[in-house]
Amino acid sequence: MKLSKEKAILSSILTGNREAARLIKTFQGYTYKYIGLLGHFYNYSSIIIN
């Protein structure tokens, strides 16, 4: 009984890690897009100022 409970906890941790990795990948993708947009906006505004 105790062993199966530990197995269940371990498997939930593993699936949780997989889910977290997927979320981190998605978040990184959005972060890069956002940084790219900010850089684009910065270049655009500096052209207007100059």
mmCIF file of the N, C-alpha and C atoms, coordinates in Angstrom:
data_MODEL
# 
_entry.id   MODEL 
# 
loop_
_atom_site.group_PDB 
_atom_site.id 
_atom_site.type_symbol 
_atom_site.label_atom_id 
_atom_site.label_alt_id 
_atom_site.label_comp_id 
_atom_site.label_asym_id 
_atom_site.label_entity_id 
_atom_site.label_seq_id 
_atom_site.pdbx_PDB_ins_code 
_atom_site.Cartn_x 
_atom_site.Cartn_y 
_atom_site.Cartn_z 
_atom_site.occupancy 
_atom_site.B_iso_or_equiv 
_atom_site.pdbx_formal_charge 
_atom_site.auth_seq_id 
_atom_site.auth_comp_id 
_atom_site.auth_asym_id 
_atom_site.auth_atom_id 
_atom_site.pdbx_PDB_model_num 
ATOM 1   N N  . MET A 1 1  ? 0.840  -1.207 0.000   1.00 0.00 ? 1  MET A N  1 
ATOM 2   C CA . MET A 1 1  ? 0.000  0.000  0.000   1.00 0.00 ? 1  MET A CA 1 
ATOM 3   C C  . MET A 1 1  ? 0.877  1.259  0.000   1.00 0.00 ? 1  MET A C  1 
ATOM 4   N N  . LYS A 1 2  ? 1.847  1.287  0.908   1.00 0.00 ? 2  LYS A N  1 
ATOM 5   C CA . LYS A 1 2  ? 2.713  2.455  1.018   1.00 0.00 ? 2  LYS A CA 1 
ATOM 6   C C  . LYS A 1 2  ? 3.526  2.651  -0.257  1.00 0.00 ? 2  LYS A C  1 
ATOM 7   N N  . LEU A 1 3  ? 3.984  1.531  -0.838  1.00 0.00 ? 3  LEU A N  1 
ATOM 8   C CA . LEU A 1 3  ? 4.793  1.588  -2.058  1.00 0.00 ? 3  LEU A CA 1 
ATOM 9   C C  . LEU A 1 3  ? 3.986  2.159  -3.226  1.00 0.00 ? 3  LEU A C  1 
ATOM 10  N N  . SER A 1 4  ? 2.727  1.720  -3.359  1.00 0.00 ? 4  SER A N  1 
ATOM 11  C CA . SER A 1 4  ? 1.887  2.209  -4.452  1.00 0.00 ? 4  SER A CA 1 
ATOM 12  C C  . SER A 1 4  ? 1.596  3.704  -4.273  1.00 0.00 ? 4  SER A C  1 
ATOM 13  N N  . LYS A 1 5  ? 1.469  4.140  -3.018  1.00 0.00 ? 5  LYS A N  1 
ATOM 14  C CA . LYS A 1 5  ? 1.224  5.551  -2.744  1.00 0.00 ? 5  LYS A CA 1 
ATOM 15  C C  . LYS A 1 5  ? 2.443  6.376  -3.166  1.00 0.00 ? 5  LYS A C  1 
ATOM 16  N N  . GLU A 1 6  ? 3.636  5.889  -2.834  1.00 0.00 ? 6  GLU A N  1 
ATOM 17  C CA . GLU A 1 6  ? 4.868  6.579  -3.239  1.00 0.00 ? 6  GLU A CA 1 
ATOM 18  C C  . GLU A 1 6  ? 4.991  6.613  -4.756  1.00 0.00 ? 6  GLU A C  1 
ATOM 19  N N  . LYS A 1 7  ? 4.622  5.497  -5.401  1.00 0.00 ? 7  LYS A N  1 
ATOM 20  C CA . LYS A 1 7  ? 4.650  5.436  -6.867  1.00 0.00 ? 7  LYS A CA 1 
ATOM 21  C C  . LYS A 1 7  ? 3.713  6.477  -7.473  1.00 0.00 ? 7  LYS A C  1 
ATOM 22  N N  . ALA A 1 8  ? 2.531  6.602  -6.883  1.00 0.00 ? 8  ALA A N  1 
ATOM 23  C CA . ALA A 1 8  ? 1.548  7.566  -7.368  1.00 0.00 ? 8  ALA A CA 1 
ATOM 24  C C  . ALA A 1 8  ? 2.081  8.996  -7.226  1.00 0.00 ? 8  ALA A C  1 
ATOM 25  N N  . ILE A 1 9  ? 2.709  9.276  -6.095  1.00 0.00 ? 9  ILE A N  1 
ATOM 26  C CA . ILE A 1 9  ? 3.278  10.604 -5.857  1.00 0.00 ? 9  ILE A CA 1 
ATOM 27  C C  . ILE A 1 9  ? 4.390  10.875 -6.868  1.00 0.00 ? 9  ILE A C  1 
ATOM 28  N N  . LEU A 1 10 ? 5.249  9.875  -7.090  1.00 0.00 ? 10 LEU A N  1 
ATOM 29  C CA . LEU A 1 10 ? 6.355  10.017 -8.026  1.00 0.00 ? 10 LEU A CA 1 
ATOM 30  C C  . LEU A 1 10 ? 5.854  10.267 -9.441  1.00 0.00 ? 10 LEU A C  1 
ATOM 31  N N  . SER A 1 11 ? 4.835  9.512  -9.856  1.00 0.00 ? 11 SER A N  1 
ATOM 32  C CA . SER A 1 11 ? 4.297  9.684  -11.216 1.00 0.00 ? 11 SER A CA 1 
ATOM 33  C C  . SER A 1 11 ? 3.630  11.047 -11.371 1.00 0.00 ? 11 SER A C  1 
ATOM 34  N N  . SER A 1 12 ? 2.974  11.523 -10.301 1.00 0.00 ? 12 SER A N  1 
ATOM 35  C CA . SER A 1 12 ? 2.336  12.844 -10.372 1.00 0.00 ? 12 SER A CA 1 
ATOM 36  C C  . SER A 1 12 ? 3.391  13.942 -10.464 1.00 0.00 ? 12 SER A C  1 
ATOM 37  N N  . ILE A 1 13 ? 4.523  13.750 -9.781  1.00 0.00 ? 13 ILE A N  1 
ATOM 38  C CA . ILE A 1 13 ? 5.627  14.711 -9.862  1.00 0.00 ? 13 ILE A CA 1 
ATOM 39  C C  . ILE A 1 13 ? 6.182  14.728 -11.281 1.00 0.00 ? 13 ILE A C  1 
ATOM 40  N N  . LEU A 1 14 ? 6.340  13.543 -11.869 1.00 0.00 ? 14 LEU A N  1 
ATOM 41  C CA . LEU A 1 14 ? 6.881  13.451 -13.228 1.00 0.00 ? 14 LEU A CA 1 
ATOM 42  C C  . LEU A 1 14 ? 5.955  14.113 -14.243 1.00 0.00 ? 14 LEU A C  1 
ATOM 43  N N  . THR A 1 15 ? 4.661  13.842 -14.130 1.00 0.00 ? 15 THR A N  1 
ATOM 44  C CA . THR A 1 15 ? 3.713  14.463 -15.064 1.00 0.00 ? 15 THR A CA 1 
ATOM 45  C C  . THR A 1 15 ? 3.646  15.966 -14.817 1.00 0.00 ? 15 THR A C  1 
ATOM 46  N N  . GLY A 1 16 ? 3.772  16.360 -13.556 1.00 0.00 ? 16 GLY A N  1 
ATOM 47  C CA . GLY A 1 16 ? 3.795  17.773 -13.216 1.00 0.00 ? 16 GLY A CA 1 
ATOM 48  C C  . GLY A 1 16 ? 4.993  18.462 -13.834 1.00 0.00 ? 16 GLY A C  1 
ATOM 49  N N  . ASN A 1 17 ? 6.156  17.780 -13.792 1.00 0.00 ? 17 ASN A N  1 
ATOM 50  C CA . ASN A 1 17 ? 7.358  18.340 -14.406 1.00 0.00 ? 17 ASN A CA 1 
ATOM 51  C C  . ASN A 1 17 ? 7.193  18.494 -15.903 1.00 0.00 ? 17 ASN A C  1 
ATOM 52  N N  . ARG A 1 18 ? 6.574  17.485 -16.539 1.00 0.00 ? 18 ARG A N  1 
ATOM 53  C CA . ARG A 1 18 ? 6.351  17.545 -17.986 1.00 0.00 ? 18 ARG A CA 1 
ATOM 54  C C  . ARG A 1 18 ? 5.449  18.730 -18.317 1.00 0.00 ? 18 ARG A C  1 
ATOM 55  N N  . GLU A 1 19 ? 4.410  18.909 -17.508 1.00 0.00 ? 19 GLU A N  1 
ATOM 56  C CA . GLU A 1 19 ? 3.462  20.007 -17.701 1.00 0.00 ? 19 GLU A CA 1 
ATOM 57  C C  . GLU A 1 19 ? 4.166  21.347 -17.474 1.00 0.00 ? 19 GLU A C  1 
ATOM 58  N N  . ALA A 1 20 ? 5.001  21.406 -16.447 1.00 0.00 ? 20 ALA A N  1 
ATOM 59  C CA . ALA A 1 20 ? 5.749  22.630 -16.143 1.00 0.00 ? 20 ALA A CA 1 
ATOM 60  C C  . ALA A 1 20 ? 6.715  22.963 -17.276 1.00 0.00 ? 20 ALA A C  1 
ATOM 61  N N  . ALA A 1 21 ? 7.367  21.943 -17.819 1.00 0.00 ? 21 ALA A N  1 
ATOM 62  C CA . ALA A 1 21 ? 8.299  22.165 -18.929 1.00 0.00 ? 21 ALA A CA 1 
ATOM 63  C C  . ALA A 1 21 ? 7.565  22.731 -20.141 1.00 0.00 ? 21 ALA A C  1 
ATOM 64  N N  . ARG A 1 22 ? 6.354  22.210 -20.397 1.00 0.00 ? 22 ARG A N  1 
ATOM 65  C CA . ARG A 1 22 ? 5.550  22.691 -21.523 1.00 0.00 ? 22 ARG A CA 1 
ATOM 66  C C  . ARG A 1 22 ? 5.150  24.153 -21.292 1.00 0.00 ? 22 ARG A C  1 
ATOM 67  N N  . LEU A 1 23 ? 4.758  24.470 -20.057 1.00 0.00 ? 23 LEU A N  1 
ATOM 68  C CA . LEU A 1 23 ? 4.372  25.843 -19.712 1.00 0.00 ? 23 LEU A CA 1 
ATOM 69  C C  . LEU A 1 23 ? 5.557  26.790 -19.851 1.00 0.00 ? 23 LEU A C  1 
ATOM 70  N N  . ILE A 1 24 ? 6.729  26.350 -19.387 1.00 0.00 ? 24 ILE A N  1 
ATOM 71  C CA . ILE A 1 24 ? 7.935  27.179 -19.473 1.00 0.00 ? 24 ILE A CA 1 
ATOM 72  C C  . ILE A 1 24 ? 8.276  27.451 -20.932 1.00 0.00 ? 24 ILE A C  1 
ATOM 73  N N  . LYS A 1 25 ? 8.165  26.406 -21.786 1.00 0.00 ? 25 LYS A N  1 
ATOM 74  C CA . LYS A 1 25 ? 8.434  26.581 -23.211 1.00 0.00 ? 25 LYS A CA 1 
ATOM 75  C C  . LYS A 1 25 ? 7.495  27.622 -23.816 1.00 0.00 ? 25 LYS A C  1 
ATOM 76  N N  . THR A 1 26 ? 6.204  27.507 -23.484 1.00 0.00 ? 26 THR A N  1 
ATOM 77  C CA . THR A 1 26 ? 5.206  28.454 -23.990 1.00 0.00 ? 26 THR A CA 1 
ATOM 78  C C  . THR A 1 26 ? 5.516  29.863 -23.501 1.00 0.00 ? 26 THR A C  1 
ATOM 79  N N  . PHE A 1 27 ? 5.856  29.967 -22.209 1.00 0.00 ? 27 PHE A N  1 
ATOM 80  C CA . PHE A 1 27 ? 6.164  31.264 -21.603 1.00 0.00 ? 27 PHE A CA 1 
ATOM 81  C C  . PHE A 1 27 ? 7.399  31.885 -22.260 1.00 0.00 ? 27 PHE A C  1 
ATOM 82  N N  . GLN A 1 28 ? 8.422  31.046 -22.522 1.00 0.00 ? 28 GLN A N  1 
ATOM 83  C CA . GLN A 1 28 ? 9.622  31.537 -23.196 1.00 0.00 ? 28 GLN A CA 1 
ATOM 84  C C  . GLN A 1 28 ? 9.292  32.058 -24.579 1.00 0.00 ? 28 GLN A C  1 
ATOM 85  N N  . GLY A 1 29 ? 8.442  31.329 -25.293 1.00 0.00 ? 29 GLY A N  1 
ATOM 86  C CA . GLY A 1 29 ? 8.032  31.753 -26.622 1.00 0.00 ? 29 GLY A CA 1 
ATOM 87  C C  . GLY A 1 29 ? 7.363  33.123 -26.580 1.00 0.00 ? 29 GLY A C  1 
ATOM 88  N N  . TYR A 1 30 ? 6.448  33.297 -25.616 1.00 0.00 ? 30 TYR A N  1 
ATOM 89  C CA . TYR A 1 30 ? 5.765  34.585 -25.479 1.00 0.00 ? 30 TYR A CA 1 
ATOM 90  C C  . TYR A 1 30 ? 6.738  35.689 -25.080 1.00 0.00 ? 30 TYR A C  1 
ATOM 91  N N  . THR A 1 31 ? 7.690  35.350 -24.199 1.00 0.00 ? 31 THR A N  1 
ATOM 92  C CA . THR A 1 31 ? 8.668  36.341 -23.745 1.00 0.00 ? 31 THR A CA 1 
ATOM 93  C C  . THR A 1 31 ? 9.511  36.827 -24.909 1.00 0.00 ? 31 THR A C  1 
ATOM 94  N N  . TYR A 1 32 ? 9.967  35.875 -25.751 1.00 0.00 ? 32 TYR A N  1 
ATOM 95  C CA . TYR A 1 32 ? 10.778 36.257 -26.913 1.00 0.00 ? 32 TYR A CA 1 
ATOM 96  C C  . TYR A 1 32 ? 9.969  37.129 -27.869 1.00 0.00 ? 32 TYR A C  1 
ATOM 97  N N  . LYS A 1 33 ? 8.710  36.779 -28.080 1.00 0.00 ? 33 LYS A N  1 
ATOM 98  C CA . LYS A 1 33 ? 7.836  37.580 -28.952 1.00 0.00 ? 33 LYS A CA 1 
ATOM 99  C C  . LYS A 1 33 ? 7.683  38.982 -28.394 1.00 0.00 ? 33 LYS A C  1 
ATOM 100 N N  . TYR A 1 34 ? 7.472  39.066 -27.068 1.00 0.00 ? 34 TYR A N  1 
ATOM 101 C CA . TYR A 1 34 ? 7.268  40.347 -26.407 1.00 0.00 ? 34 TYR A CA 1 
ATOM 102 C C  . TYR A 1 34 ? 8.527  41.208 -26.493 1.00 0.00 ? 34 TYR A C  1 
ATOM 103 N N  . ILE A 1 35 ? 9.694  40.592 -26.258 1.00 0.00 ? 35 ILE A N  1 
ATOM 104 C CA . ILE A 1 35 ? 10.970 41.315 -26.352 1.00 0.00 ? 35 ILE A CA 1 
ATOM 105 C C  . ILE A 1 35 ? 11.178 41.798 -27.792 1.00 0.00 ? 35 ILE A C  1 
ATOM 106 N N  . GLY A 1 36 ? 10.841 40.942 -28.751 1.00 0.00 ? 36 GLY A N  1 
ATOM 107 C CA . GLY A 1 36 ? 10.950 41.318 -30.159 1.00 0.00 ? 36 GLY A CA 1 
ATOM 108 C C  . GLY A 1 36 ? 10.067 42.510 -30.492 1.00 0.00 ? 36 GLY A C  1 
ATOM 109 N N  . LEU A 1 37 ? 8.845  42.495 -29.973 1.00 0.00 ? 37 LEU A N  1 
ATOM 110 C CA . LEU A 1 37 ? 7.922  43.613 -30.195 1.00 0.00 ? 37 LEU A CA 1 
ATOM 111 C C  . LEU A 1 37 ? 8.443  44.892 -29.553 1.00 0.00 ? 37 LEU A C  1 
ATOM 112 N N  . LEU A 1 38 ? 8.987  44.760 -28.339 1.00 0.00 ? 38 LEU A N  1 
ATOM 113 C CA . LEU A 1 38 ? 9.542  45.929 -27.656 1.00 0.00 ? 38 LEU A CA 1 
ATOM 114 C C  . LEU A 1 38 ? 10.716 46.505 -28.436 1.00 0.00 ? 38 LEU A C  1 
ATOM 115 N N  . GLY A 1 39 ? 11.582 45.627 -28.935 1.00 0.00 ? 39 GLY A N  1 
ATOM 116 C CA . GLY A 1 39 ? 12.724 46.068 -29.731 1.00 0.00 ? 39 GLY A CA 1 
ATOM 117 C C  . GLY A 1 39 ? 12.271 46.769 -30.998 1.00 0.00 ? 39 GLY A C  1 
ATOM 118 N N  . HIS A 1 40 ? 11.248 46.231 -31.633 1.00 0.00 ? 40 HIS A N  1 
ATOM 119 C CA . HIS A 1 40 ? 10.687 46.804 -32.856 1.00 0.00 ? 40 HIS A CA 1 
ATOM 120 C C  . HIS A 1 40 ? 10.128 48.196 -32.567 1.00 0.00 ? 40 HIS A C  1 
ATOM 121 N N  . PHE A 1 41 ? 9.372  48.303 -31.482 1.00 0.00 ? 41 PHE A N  1 
ATOM 122 C CA . PHE A 1 41 ? 8.772  49.567 -31.076 1.00 0.00 ? 41 PHE A CA 1 
ATOM 123 C C  . PHE A 1 41 ? 9.855  50.593 -30.740 1.00 0.00 ? 41 PHE A C  1 
ATOM 124 N N  . TYR A 1 42 ? 10.912 50.133 -30.071 1.00 0.00 ? 42 TYR A N  1 
ATOM 125 C CA . TYR A 1 42 ? 12.024 51.009 -29.696 1.00 0.00 ? 42 TYR A CA 1 
ATOM 126 C C  . TYR A 1 42 ? 12.720 51.555 -30.942 1.00 0.00 ? 42 TYR A C  1 
ATOM 127 N N  . ASN A 1 43 ? 12.983 50.695 -31.905 1.00 0.00 ? 43 ASN A N  1 
ATOM 128 C CA . ASN A 1 43 ? 13.601 51.130 -33.163 1.00 0.00 ? 43 ASN A CA 1 
ATOM 129 C C  . ASN A 1 43 ? 12.710 52.134 -33.882 1.00 0.00 ? 43 ASN A C  1 
ATOM 130 N N  . TYR A 1 44 ? 11.422 51.843 -33.918 1.00 0.00 ? 44 TYR A N  1 
ATOM 131 C CA . TYR A 1 44 ? 10.451 52.695 -34.598 1.00 0.00 ? 44 TYR A CA 1 
ATOM 132 C C  . TYR A 1 44 ? 10.396 54.075 -33.942 1.00 0.00 ? 44 TYR A C  1 
ATOM 133 N N  . SER A 1 45 ? 10.352 54.121 -32.608 1.00 0.00 ? 45 SER A N  1 
ATOM 134 C CA . SER A 1 45 ? 10.273 55.392 -31.894 1.00 0.00 ? 45 SER A CA 1 
ATOM 135 C C  . SER A 1 45 ? 11.569 56.184 -32.037 1.00 0.00 ? 45 SER A C  1 
ATOM 136 N N  . SER A 1 46 ? 12.708 55.503 -32.093 1.00 0.00 ? 46 SER A N  1 
ATOM 137 C CA . SER A 1 46 ? 13.976 56.224 -32.243 1.00 0.00 ? 46 SER A CA 1 
ATOM 138 C C  . SER A 1 46 ? 14.089 56.831 -33.643 1.00 0.00 ? 46 SER A C  1 
ATOM 139 N N  . ILE A 1 47 ? 13.496 56.193 -34.634 1.00 0.00 ? 47 ILE A N  1 
ATOM 140 C CA . ILE A 1 47 ? 13.476 56.741 -36.004 1.00 0.00 ? 47 ILE A CA 1 
ATOM 141 C C  . ILE A 1 47 ? 12.622 58.022 -36.020 1.00 0.00 ? 47 ILE A C  1 
ATOM 142 N N  . ILE A 1 48 ? 11.475 57.971 -35.325 1.00 0.00 ? 48 ILE A N  1 
ATOM 143 C CA . ILE A 1 48 ? 10.579 59.134 -35.271 1.00 0.00 ? 48 ILE A CA 1 
ATOM 144 C C  . ILE A 1 48 ? 11.281 60.305 -34.570 1.00 0.00 ? 48 ILE A C  1 
ATOM 145 N N  . ILE A 1 49 ? 11.968 60.024 -33.464 1.00 0.00 ? 49 ILE A N  1 
ATOM 146 C CA . ILE A 1 49 ? 12.657 61.075 -32.694 1.00 0.00 ? 49 ILE A CA 1 
ATOM 147 C C  . ILE A 1 49 ? 13.782 61.692 -33.538 1.00 0.00 ? 49 ILE A C  1 
ATOM 148 N N  . ASN A 1 50 ? 14.569 60.860 -34.203 1.00 0.00 ? 50 ASN A N  1 
ATOM 149 C CA . ASN A 1 50 ? 15.659 61.344 -35.055 1.00 0.00 ? 50 ASN A CA 1 
ATOM 150 C C  . ASN A 1 50 ? 15.111 61.714 -36.388 1.00 0.00 ? 50 ASN A C  1 
# 
